[in-house]
Amino acid sequence: MGKMDNTDLQILQILQKKARVPNVEVARNIGMAPSAVLERIKKLEARGVIEGYEVRLNPDRFNCSMIAFIQIKVVTPGKLSEAGEMLSKIEQIQEVHYLAGEDCLMVKLRVSDNSELETILSTKITNLDGVKNTKTFIVLSTYKESAKIMLPENFG
C-alpha cells in the first residue's frame, strides 16, 4: 500500500483547509510539479486515506439550522447494530454513534424547527424496533463544527 511521508501530509493539510484548491496551487505551496501532486492525491484516494470530498452547505439557506442530539437507548444490546443501521437511513440524521458505558446510540440531526424534530422523533425514531427511550438535547449555539482531523506536524 505504501507509507505516507511528509509530502503526503502537506498535501492533506492543504486539502483539509480547502478541498477545491487547484493542484497547481498545492504544487506551488509544497514545491512540486502539479502532475506529481495529482499522482500523490490519486494514490491517497486509492489507499483510502482520502475518503471523498463534501461541499459544506449553509444550513440556514435550506431551512435546517436546528441541531439536536438524541441519546437512544435500546431494549437489549443485541438491537444496537440493527437500530444504528435503521437510524443511518433517516435523511435528517447526520451522524450515528455507539456510546461506550451507556449501551446506547447518539445521533446528530438537522431540522427546520421543533415541529419537524417532534415528527421525526415520533414517526421515525421512537417507533423503531428495539428503541426503549430517547433523550433529546437541542443546540442553542454552535461555536465549532468541523469534520477535520488533527494531523501530525510531520512523519518520522
C-alpha positions as CSV (number, residue, x, y, z in Angstrom):
1,M,0.0,0.0,0.0
2,G,2.9,2.4,0.6
3,K,3.7,4.5,3.6
4,M,2.7,8.2,3.8
5,D,5.5,10.7,4.0
6,N,5.8,14.4,4.9
7,T,4.8,15.5,1.4
8,D,1.6,13.5,1.6
9,L,1.0,15.1,5.0
10,Q,1.5,18.6,3.5
11,I,-1.0,17.8,0.7
12,L,-3.6,16.5,3.2
13,Q,-3.2,19.6,5.3
14,I,-3.8,21.9,2.3
15,L,-6.8,19.8,1.1
16,Q,-8.4,19.8,4.6
17,K,-8.3,23.6,4.6
18,K,-9.8,23.9,1.1
19,A,-10.7,20.7,-0.8
20,R,-11.3,22.6,-4.1
21,V,-7.8,24.1,-4.2
22,P,-6.3,23.5,-7.7
23,N,-3.4,21.0,-8.0
24,V,-1.2,23.9,-9.4
25,E,-1.7,25.8,-6.1
26,V,-0.9,22.8,-4.0
27,A,2.2,22.1,-6.1
28,R,3.3,25.7,-5.7
29,N,2.9,25.6,-1.9
30,I,5.0,22.5,-1.5
31,G,7.4,22.9,-4.4
32,M,6.4,20.0,-6.6
33,A,5.2,19.6,-10.1
34,P,1.4,19.6,-10.5
35,S,1.5,16.2,-12.2
36,A,3.4,14.7,-9.2
37,V,0.8,16.2,-6.8
38,L,-2.1,14.8,-8.8
39,E,-0.4,11.4,-8.8
40,R,0.0,11.5,-5.0
41,I,-3.6,12.6,-4.4
42,K,-4.8,9.8,-6.6
43,K,-2.7,7.3,-4.5
44,L,-4.1,8.8,-1.3
45,E,-7.6,8.3,-2.6
46,A,-6.9,4.7,-3.8
47,R,-5.4,3.8,-0.4
48,G,-8.5,5.2,1.4
49,V,-6.6,8.0,3.2
50,I,-8.8,10.5,1.4
51,E,-12.4,9.0,1.6
52,G,-14.0,11.7,-0.5
53,Y,-14.9,15.4,-0.8
54,E,-18.0,17.1,0.5
55,V,-19.5,20.5,-0.1
56,R,-20.5,22.3,3.1
57,L,-23.8,24.0,2.6
58,N,-25.1,26.8,4.7
59,P,-27.9,25.1,6.7
60,D,-29.8,28.4,7.1
61,R,-30.3,28.6,3.4
62,F,-32.1,25.3,3.4
63,N,-34.2,25.8,6.5
64,C,-32.4,23.3,8.6
65,S,-30.5,25.3,11.1
66,M,-31.8,23.5,14.2
67,I,-29.4,20.9,15.5
68,A,-30.4,18.2,18.0
69,F,-28.5,15.3,19.6
70,I,-30.6,12.4,20.6
71,Q,-29.5,9.7,23.0
72,I,-31.3,6.5,22.1
73,K,-31.5,3.5,24.5
74,V,-32.4,0.1,23.1
75,V,-34.1,-2.8,24.8
76,T,-31.1,-5.1,24.5
77,P,-27.5,-4.6,23.4
78,G,-28.4,-7.1,20.5
79,K,-30.6,-4.4,19.0
80,L,-27.9,-1.7,18.8
81,S,-26.5,-2.6,15.4
82,E,-29.9,-3.0,13.8
83,A,-31.1,0.3,15.3
84,G,-27.9,2.0,14.2
85,E,-28.4,0.8,10.6
86,M,-32.1,2.0,10.5
87,L,-31.2,5.4,12.0
88,S,-28.5,5.8,9.4
89,K,-31.2,5.8,6.7
90,I,-33.1,8.8,8.1
91,E,-32.2,11.7,5.8
92,Q,-32.1,14.4,8.6
93,I,-29.7,12.4,10.7
94,Q,-26.1,13.4,10.0
95,E,-24.2,11.1,12.5
96,V,-24.9,7.9,14.4
97,H,-22.6,6.8,17.2
98,Y,-22.5,3.9,19.6
99,L,-21.5,5.2,23.1
100,A,-19.3,3.2,25.5
101,G,-20.6,2.8,29.0
102,E,-24.2,3.7,28.2
103,D,-25.1,0.9,25.8
104,C,-26.9,3.5,23.7
105,L,-26.7,5.3,20.4
106,M,-26.2,9.1,20.0
107,V,-27.4,10.7,16.8
108,K,-27.0,14.2,15.5
109,L,-29.6,15.6,13.2
110,R,-30.5,18.9,11.5
111,V,-34.1,20.0,11.1
112,S,-36.1,23.2,10.5
113,D,-37.8,23.5,13.8
114,N,-39.4,21.8,16.9
115,S,-42.3,20.6,14.8
116,E,-40.0,18.7,12.4
117,L,-38.0,17.3,15.3
118,E,-41.1,16.1,17.0
119,T,-42.3,14.4,13.8
120,I,-39.0,12.6,13.2
121,L,-38.9,11.5,16.9
122,S,-42.4,10.2,16.9
123,T,-42.6,8.6,13.4
124,K,-39.1,7.6,12.6
125,I,-37.1,7.1,15.8
126,T,-39.2,6.0,18.8
127,N,-41.2,3.5,16.8
128,L,-38.1,1.7,15.6
129,D,-37.9,-1.9,16.7
130,G,-35.9,-2.2,19.9
131,V,-35.9,1.5,20.9
132,K,-36.6,1.7,24.6
133,N,-36.4,5.5,25.2
134,T,-34.8,8.7,23.9
135,K,-33.3,11.8,25.5
136,T,-33.1,14.9,23.2
137,F,-30.6,17.8,23.5
138,I,-31.4,20.9,21.4
139,V,-28.4,23.0,20.4
140,L,-28.8,26.7,21.2
141,S,-25.5,27.9,19.7
142,T,-22.6,26.3,17.8
143,Y,-19.1,27.5,18.4
144,K,-17.3,25.0,16.3
145,E,-18.4,22.3,13.9
146,S,-15.9,20.5,11.7
147,A,-15.0,17.2,10.2
148,K,-11.3,18.0,10.0
149,I,-8.8,15.6,11.6
150,M,-5.8,16.9,13.5
151,L,-2.8,15.8,11.5
152,P,0.7,15.5,12.9
153,E,3.3,18.1,12.1
154,N,5.4,15.5,10.3
155,F,6.1,11.8,10.0
156,G,9.3,10.3,11.2
